[in-house]
Amino acid sequence: MANPYTVPVADLAAREQSSFLTRVYAHLVLAVLLFVGLEVWFFKSGIANTVLQLFSGVSWLIVLGGFMLLSWVATLIAVPTVARPLQYVGFVLYVLLQALITVPLLAAADSAAPGVIASAAQVTIGGFLLLTAVVVTTGRDFSFLRSFLIWGGLFGLAVIICAVLFGFNLGTWFSVAMIVLASGSVLYTTSNIMRGFPSNADVAASIQLFAGIAMMFWYVLRLFMGSRR
């Protein structure tokens, strides 16, 4: 008998598929709630002010580089091949890093356009549900988006680095492009979860989905901030 942990979920019985997807989306909801809870705590406790002070004296290039490195480590240990407790360490670490890196954007948004954070959150959630429905209802395999996501991510990082080095502004079209990239990430990850993930990859799957949602929220918020100036 094949080990269910090495067999793609799509090849398992319907009950096992349902159990896996339930765990994935339960972890995703937990990640979102943890993210929101951390942000509320950061701002109410004054930790956000400390984070803002630290970021104000550091180049964004260094911040983004360190964030990418730590995010890579968090994602690396949240895979089915490592012990379950370590997967949860990666899970919590990733959400914590996302919460920290989002503090300056939330502070700027709340100051420049009160109410825009809630609007961006609603659009992000609505967009995620719509993209998920597309995958579920069509049953289409979106694995072809992999190359687009890789090259799009590298291009986005290159543009950010150039903006830091040469001091030009990342305009509206960059935010739109990154929202498209985040949407592609959600489509690809959702499709991959339903087809290629083994049944013990629920934590890793939830982190990948959360990464797409966090990225979408970041750039939707940035786009809304620009439109209200």
Summary of the structure (lengths in Angstrom):
residues: 229
radius of gyration: 18.2
end to end distance: 61.6
largest distance: 61.6
contacts: 702
relative contact order: 0.17
helix: 83%
strand: 1%
